[in-house]
Amino acid sequence: MDIRYFGQSARLSEAVVAGGFVFLSGMVPENTEADVKGQTQDVLAQIDRWLEECGSDKAHILEATIFLTDMNDYAAMNEAWDAWTAPGRAPARACIEAKLAKPEWAVEIKVSAVCK
């Protein structure tokens, strides 16, 4: 099976494509000064870029796991998520409250998709 790695470092790959599937690492905000809605928008834009590079897009996402540092931010995160999700193509999803690796991160999102 052909496996392709994207954005590799010694520790992880930002994305891996295998068997017609795209697996993204957990994406975290680059703009940590933003509120949770802005951080979510930042992460979703990164997801768009990685999916495109891997031959997919948000309409082909199968599942998503969202990690929030505070479930009180659920509504604000969903504002960004709902505006972004491809109409009629909402993936299976879980949202979990978790302590993230850096305190300035309010959200982390991990998705898997199929190639177009």
N, C-alpha and C positions, 0 to 999 in steps of 0.2 A: 504494500500500500504506500502510495506517495503521501508524505507528510511534509508540509511547508510551515516554516516558522517565521514570524514577522516581529520586528522590534525586539530582537533577542538581546539579553544581557546574560551574565554568568548565572543569575538567579532565576530569571523567568523570561518568557516571551509575552509580548503584549497580545499576540494572537497566534493561533495554530489552526491550520486548515488540513483536514483529513477526511477521506471518505465522503466528500460532499458536504461536510459540516464545518462551521466556523465556531471556534471557541475563543472568546475574549477573556483576558484576565480581568480582575476587578478594576474598573476605571475610577479614579479619584479626581477631585477638582484641581485644576491648575490655578484657578482664581480663588484663593482661600479667603479673600477679603469680602466676597459676596455672601449674601444671605443664603439660606438653604435652597430657595428656588433658583437663584443665580448659580449656585454650585451644581445643582441638578442639571440646569441648562448646559453648563460647561461640560459636565460628564457626558451628557447625551450627544453633544457635538463631537466629542472624542469618539464615542461609539460609532457615530455616522462615518467619521473618517476611517476608522479601522475596518469597519464592515466594507466600505467601498474599496479599500486597498486589497481586501481579501475576496472580492467578487460577490459581495452580498449587499443588503441594505436592510433598513428597519422593518420593511414589509415581510422580510424572511426570518425574523427573529422567532424562535420557538419558545424560549423560556428566558426569564430574567429573575435575578435575585438582587434585591435592593437592601442595603444595610444603612440604617439611619442611627446616628448617635443619640437621637432623642425622638421618640415616637410622637411628641408634640409637634414635630415638623412634618408629619405625615401629609397634612392637607396642602402645605406649601410645596412639598416635593411632588404631590399628585397634580398640582396646577401645571408644573413644567412637563411632567410625564404625559398627562392627558393631551396637552397641546402638541406634543411631539409624536406620539404613537400613530402609526399608519392606520387610517380609518378602516374599520372592519378587520384589522389584523392584530389586535391586541394579543400579546403572547401570554402563555401561562406565567404566573408571577408569584413571588413570595417577597414579603417585606419584613425585615427583622431588625430589632434594636440591638446594636452591638457597639462595643468600644473599638474604634478604628485605630490604625497604627500611629496616626498623628492627630493631636487634639484639634488642629485647625480644620480637619476634614469633617464635614457634617454628613456626607453621603458617599457611598461607594456602590457601583452597579456592575454586575457581572451578567453577560448575556451569552447565549449560544444561538446560532442561526444555521440555516442551510444556504448553500451557494445558489446564486440565481441561475 
